Amino acid sequence: MGIYDRDWYKESQKEEGTASRKGDRFTKGLITGLVIGFVIGFLVFGFI
């Protein structure tokens, strides 16, 4: 995960400023947020 994040960060810095790139970043952030939320929810409901 860490290596992937670093590569993606380098890519995003290289192509900074294009609207499509910003859209990609937003989509990636949204997906990451959903995954993290799902994992936390799963852990919380798993313990109940």
N, C-alpha and C positions, 0 to 999 in steps of 0.2 A: 504493500500500500504506500509506504513512504517514498519508494523510488518512483512509483507512478505519479504521485503528487508533485515531486520535484520536476520530473520531465514535463508534466502538464503546466506547471508554473512557468518554466522556461519558455514553453511554446506560447503561452498567453502573453508573456512579456514581449516576445518577438513581434507578435501581430497585434499589439495593443492599438486601440483606436478604431478598428473596423467594427461596424454595427453587428455583423454576423458573429464575430468573435465574442462580443459582449453578450449576445444572445446565447451562445454556447456556454459561456461562463455561468449565466443565470440558470440555464437548464441543468448544468452540472451541479450547481449549488442546490437547486430544488431537489434533484434526485438524491444528492448526498443527505440533505435534510430529511427527506422522507425515509431513507434507509436508517439513519440514526434514530429518528422518531419511532420507526417500526421496531428496531432492536430494543430500545429503552422500554417501549410499551410491552414487548414480548417478555422482557425480564421482569417488569413490574407485575404483569398479570400471571407470569409463571410462578412468582413467589406467593401470590394470594391463595 
